[in-house]
């Protein structure tokens, strides 16, 4: 009986670490959905890499204006099924809300909702497979 409990525990531990690892890799944004009120002021990734460094995730991105930089990975949430990303760039005004990218894997692709003081837009990315 103990063998089965240990096997089940190992399965769930490895499955949860696989969920967190699903975000690692190179990604290319394939679609951006803007609202009617969006003015294009918030930067979003055009392509990026997410990788483990010192036991935690970090990332490097290129935005729609070809600006490259690191971004902060705020947290893995929802048992490792969602990732919160915060752009490294500041806002134009201290009163503005910094954009937060709430990311989830849906059908093998990343789907993000970008939030400031409201939902601004969405983007989707697919994994780049290096051959």
GROMACS elastic network, one bead per residue, 0.5 to 0.9 nm:
[ bonds ]
;  ai    aj funct       b0    kb
    1     4     6  0.53639   500
    1     5     6  0.65112   500
    1     6     6  0.88217   500
    2     5     6  0.50694   500
    2     6     6  0.61124   500
    2     7     6  0.85059   500
    3     6     6  0.51873   500
    3     7     6  0.61017   500
    3     8     6  0.86109   500
    4     7     6  0.50111   500
    4     8     6  0.60871   500
    4     9     6  0.85092   500
    5     8     6  0.51250   500
    5     9     6  0.60987   500
    5    10     6  0.85942   500
    6     9     6  0.50415   500
    6    10     6  0.60985   500
    6    11     6  0.85284   500
    7    10     6  0.51470   500
    7    11     6  0.61420   500
    7    12     6  0.87602   500
    8    11     6  0.50342   500
    8    12     6  0.63137   500
    8    13     6  0.86751   500
    9    12     6  0.52662   500
    9    13     6  0.61914   500
    9    14     6  0.86197   500
   10    13     6  0.51448   500
   10    14     6  0.60878   500
   10    15     6  0.84139   500
   11    14     6  0.52857   500
   11    15     6  0.59677   500
   11    16     6  0.86032   500
   12    16     6  0.60941   500
   12    17     6  0.86063   500
   13    16     6  0.53151   500
   13    17     6  0.63866   500
   13    18     6  0.87288   500
   14    17     6  0.51208   500
   14    18     6  0.61609   500
   14    19     6  0.87531   500
   15    18     6  0.50203   500
   15    19     6  0.64060   500
   15    20     6  0.89621   500
   16    19     6  0.51468   500
   16    20     6  0.66649   500
   16    21     6  0.88148   500
   16    79     6  0.70132   500
   16    80     6  0.67133   500
   16    81     6  0.85759   500
   17    20     6  0.51977   500
   17    21     6  0.62309   500
   17    22     6  0.87677   500
   17    80     6  0.76518   500
   18    22     6  0.61717   500
   18    80     6  0.87254   500
   19    22     6  0.52896   500
   19    23     6  0.77704   500
   19    79     6  0.81547   500
   19    80     6  0.57145   500
   19    81     6  0.59909   500
   19    82     6  0.89962   500
   20    23     6  0.62782   500
   20    24     6  0.80034   500
   20    76     6  0.73175   500
   20    79     6  0.83306   500
   20    81     6  0.67066   500
   20    82     6  0.83605   500
   20    83     6  0.86083   500
   21    24     6  0.54246   500
   21    25     6  0.87564   500
   21    51     6  0.87443   500
   21    52     6  0.86721   500
   21    57     6  0.89235   500
   21    80     6  0.86620   500
   22    25     6  0.79777   500
   22    81     6  0.87763   500
   22   105     6  0.79660   500
   22   108     6  0.89295   500
   23    26     6  0.89731   500
   23    50     6  0.65900   500
   23    51     6  0.81142   500
   23    57     6  0.87355   500
   23    83     6  0.80386   500
   23   104     6  0.87185   500
   23   105     6  0.78547   500
   23   110     6  0.81525   500
   24    27     6  0.89070   500
   24    49     6  0.72027   500
   24    51     6  0.50390   500
   24    52     6  0.73071   500
   24    57     6  0.77695   500
   24    59     6  0.89290   500
   25    48     6  0.83706   500
   25    49     6  0.55185   500
   25    50     6  0.53215   500
   25    51     6  0.62847   500
   25   127     6  0.69542   500
   25   128     6  0.76512   500
   25   129     6  0.87385   500
   26    47     6  0.75502   500
   26    48     6  0.58328   500
   26    50     6  0.65456   500
   26    51     6  0.86346   500
   26   126     6  0.85058   500
   26   127     6  0.57805   500
   26   128     6  0.53396   500
   26   129     6  0.76794   500
   26   130     6  0.87700   500
   27    46     6  0.85636   500
   27    47     6  0.56036   500
   27    48     6  0.53510   500
   27    49     6  0.61441   500
   27    50     6  0.81561   500
   27   109     6  0.89190   500
   27   110     6  0.83652   500
   27   125     6  0.59043   500
   27   126     6  0.54784   500
   27   128     6  0.53656   500
   27   129     6  0.88323   500
   28    45     6  0.82520   500
   28    46     6  0.61547   500
   28    48     6  0.66172   500
   28    49     6  0.89463   500
   28   124     6  0.84008   500
   28   125     6  0.51055   500
   28   126     6  0.55051   500
   28   127     6  0.64219   500
   28   128     6  0.65105   500
   29    32     6  0.76452   500
   29    45     6  0.68780   500
   29    46     6  0.51212   500
   29    47     6  0.57839   500
   29    48     6  0.84097   500
   29   110     6  0.86050   500
   29   123     6  0.68254   500
   29   124     6  0.55920   500
   29   126     6  0.64760   500
   29   127     6  0.89336   500
   30    46     6  0.81151   500
   30   123     6  0.76702   500
   30   124     6  0.58543   500
   30   125     6  0.52661   500
   30   126     6  0.67945   500
   31   122     6  0.82716   500
   31   123     6  0.55789   500
   31   124     6  0.52258   500
   31   125     6  0.70326   500
   32    44     6  0.89925   500
   32   121     6  0.73093   500
   32   122     6  0.57252   500
   32   124     6  0.64981   500
   33   121     6  0.56996   500
   33   122     6  0.51122   500
   33   123     6  0.61692   500
   33   124     6  0.86553   500
   34    37     6  0.79747   500
   34    38     6  0.60529   500
   34    39     6  0.88361   500
   34    40     6  0.85206   500
   34   120     6  0.71530   500
   34   122     6  0.67299   500
   34   123     6  0.86987   500
   35    38     6  0.53528   500
   35    39     6  0.89776   500
   35   119     6  0.88549   500
   35   120     6  0.66913   500
   35   121     6  0.60183   500
   35   122     6  0.88021   500
   36    39     6  0.85325   500
   37   120     6  0.83399   500
   38    41     6  0.78437   500
   38    42     6  0.88601   500
   38   120     6  0.66453   500
   38   121     6  0.75731   500
   39    42     6  0.81714   500
   40    43     6  0.75894   500
   42    91     6  0.87730   500
   42    98     6  0.89356   500
   42    99     6  0.72094   500
   42   120     6  0.85776   500
   43    63     6  0.60948   500
   43    64     6  0.67386   500
   43    65     6  0.79956   500
   43    87     6  0.79172   500
   43    89     6  0.86337   500
   43    99     6  0.85389   500
   44    61     6  0.88915   500
   44    62     6  0.83062   500
   44    63     6  0.53725   500
   44    64     6  0.63856   500
   44    87     6  0.81515   500
   44   101     6  0.87372   500
   44   114     6  0.85685   500
   44   123     6  0.80890   500
   45    48     6  0.65564   500
   45    61     6  0.58844   500
   45    62     6  0.55604   500
   45    64     6  0.63496   500
   45   123     6  0.86539   500
   46    61     6  0.73902   500
   46    62     6  0.56287   500
   46    64     6  0.53287   500
   46    65     6  0.85680   500
   46    66     6  0.79181   500
   46   125     6  0.85843   500
   47    60     6  0.87250   500
   47    61     6  0.58540   500
   47    62     6  0.54584   500
   47    63     6  0.70161   500
   47    64     6  0.86950   500
   47   125     6  0.81242   500
   48    59     6  0.70113   500
   48    60     6  0.55710   500
   48    62     6  0.61376   500
   48    63     6  0.85572   500
   49    58     6  0.83616   500
   49    59     6  0.54604   500
   49    60     6  0.54022   500
   49    61     6  0.64473   500
   50    57     6  0.66106   500
   50    58     6  0.57205   500
   50    60     6  0.67434   500
   50    61     6  0.86773   500
   51    56     6  0.81714   500
   51    57     6  0.54671   500
   51    58     6  0.55883   500
   51    59     6  0.61819   500
   51    60     6  0.87429   500
   52    55     6  0.59891   500
   52    56     6  0.52655   500
   52    58     6  0.61352   500
   52    59     6  0.85305   500
   53    56     6  0.54563   500
   53    57     6  0.60209   500
   53    58     6  0.64646   500
   54    57     6  0.82168   500
   56    73     6  0.88666   500
   57    72     6  0.89591   500
   57    73     6  0.66415   500
   57    75     6  0.89069   500
   58    70     6  0.77739   500
   58    71     6  0.72176   500
   58    72     6  0.66412   500
   58    73     6  0.58990   500
   59    69     6  0.86252   500
   59    70     6  0.56949   500
   59    71     6  0.56771   500
   59    72     6  0.70874   500
   59    73     6  0.72114   500
   60    68     6  0.72650   500
   60    69     6  0.57002   500
   60    71     6  0.61256   500
   61    67     6  0.81183   500
   61    68     6  0.55705   500
   61    69     6  0.56844   500
   61    70     6  0.61516   500
   61    71     6  0.70614   500
   62    65     6  0.78128   500
   62    66     6  0.54305   500
   62    67     6  0.53988   500
   62    69     6  0.67283   500
   62    70     6  0.88768   500
   63    66     6  0.51865   500
   63    67     6  0.54069   500
   63    68     6  0.65516   500
   63    69     6  0.86502   500
   64    67     6  0.74196   500
   65    68     6  0.88864   500
   69    88     6  0.74753   500
   69    89     6  0.88602   500
   70    87     6  0.80226   500
   70    88     6  0.65871   500
   71    85     6  0.69926   500
   71    86     6  0.61459   500
   71    87     6  0.51430   500
   71    89     6  0.84531   500
   72    75     6  0.89762   500
   72    84     6  0.87069   500
   72    85     6  0.59423   500
   72    86     6  0.52467   500
   72    87     6  0.64798   500
   72    88     6  0.64238   500
   73    76     6  0.80395   500
   73    83     6  0.74146   500
   73    84     6  0.61087   500
   73    86     6  0.63346   500
   73    87     6  0.88113   500
   74    83     6  0.76286   500
   74    84     6  0.53229   500
   74    85     6  0.55805   500
   74    86     6  0.64629   500
   75    80     6  0.88204   500
   75    82     6  0.83566   500
   75    83     6  0.59279   500
   75    84     6  0.53477   500
   75    85     6  0.75176   500
   76    79     6  0.73839   500
   76    80     6  0.50836   500
   76    81     6  0.71598   500
   76    82     6  0.57412   500
   76    84     6  0.64513   500
   77    80     6  0.52274   500
   77    81     6  0.64280   500
   77    82     6  0.52137   500
   77    83     6  0.61646   500
   77    84     6  0.76006   500
   78    81     6  0.54079   500
   78    82     6  0.58685   500
   78    83     6  0.85946   500
   79    82     6  0.76747   500
   80    83     6  0.72785   500
   81   103     6  0.86989   500
   81   104     6  0.63679   500
   81   105     6  0.73683   500
   82   102     6  0.70375   500
   82   103     6  0.55559   500
   82   105     6  0.75101   500
   83   101     6  0.80418   500
   83   102     6  0.60313   500
   83   103     6  0.50105   500
   83   104     6  0.64700   500
   84   100     6  0.68109   500
   84   101     6  0.57063   500
   84   103     6  0.61563   500
   84   104     6  0.89963   500
   85    99     6  0.87009   500
   85   100     6  0.58769   500
   85   102     6  0.65414   500
   85   103     6  0.75499   500
   86    89     6  0.87330   500
   86    98     6  0.76808   500
   86    99     6  0.64748   500
   86   101     6  0.62678   500
   86   102     6  0.89678   500
   87    90     6  0.78787   500
   87    98     6  0.76547   500
   87    99     6  0.66560   500
   87   100     6  0.71078   500
   87   101     6  0.80583   500
   89    98     6  0.83951   500
   90    93     6  0.84714   500
   90    94     6  0.87092   500
   90    98     6  0.68550   500
   91    94     6  0.67206   500
   91    95     6  0.84602   500
   91    96     6  0.61399   500
   91    97     6  0.71814   500
   91    98     6  0.60469   500
   91    99     6  0.85808   500
   92    95     6  0.86265   500
   92    96     6  0.71051   500
   93    96     6  0.53968   500
   93    97     6  0.86994   500
   94    97     6  0.79734   500
   96   116     6  0.80936   500
   96   117     6  0.83091   500
   97   100     6  0.88505   500
   97   115     6  0.87053   500
   97   116     6  0.51219   500
   97   117     6  0.60287   500
   98   115     6  0.83579   500
   98   116     6  0.59400   500
   98   117     6  0.85652   500
   99   114     6  0.63002   500
   99   115     6  0.55406   500
   99   117     6  0.84699   500
   99   120     6  0.86614   500
  100   113     6  0.81937   500
  100   114     6  0.56042   500
  100   115     6  0.51791   500
  100   116     6  0.63794   500
  101   112     6  0.59564   500
  101   113     6  0.57423   500
  101   115     6  0.63783   500
  101   122     6  0.87390   500
  102   111     6  0.82449   500
  102   112     6  0.52969   500
  102   113     6  0.52576   500
  102   114     6  0.62920   500
  102   115     6  0.75764   500
  103   110     6  0.64190   500
  103   111     6  0.56026   500
  103   113     6  0.66339   500
  103   114     6  0.86487   500
  104   109     6  0.82478   500
  104   110     6  0.56652   500
  104   111     6  0.54039   500
  104   112     6  0.64056   500
  104   113     6  0.89218   500
  105   108     6  0.58849   500
  105   109     6  0.53947   500
  105   111     6  0.60688   500
  105   112     6  0.87085   500
  106   109     6  0.53690   500
  106   110     6  0.61459   500
  106   111     6  0.63619   500
  107   110     6  0.82795   500
  108   126     6  0.74277   500
  108   127     6  0.80914   500
  109   124     6  0.67420   500
  109   125     6  0.56723   500
  109   127     6  0.69171   500
  110   123     6  0.80613   500
  110   124     6  0.53957   500
  110   125     6  0.50072   500
  110   126     6  0.63931   500
  110   127     6  0.82448   500
  111   122     6  0.72545   500
  111   123     6  0.59563   500
  111   125     6  0.67008   500
  112   121     6  0.84540   500
  112   122     6  0.54208   500
  112   123     6  0.52471   500
  112   124     6  0.62442   500
  112   125     6  0.85526   500
  113   119     6  0.69010   500
  113   120     6  0.76444   500
  113   121     6  0.61206   500
  113   123     6  0.67650   500
  114   118     6  0.85332   500
  114   119     6  0.59229   500
  114   120     6  0.56262   500
  114   121     6  0.54776   500
  114   122     6  0.58743   500
  114   123     6  0.79777   500
  115   118     6  0.54977   500
  115   120     6  0.56617   500
  115   121     6  0.75923   500
  116   119     6  0.64001   500
  116   120     6  0.68134   500
  117   120     6  0.85281   500
  119   122     6  0.83316   500
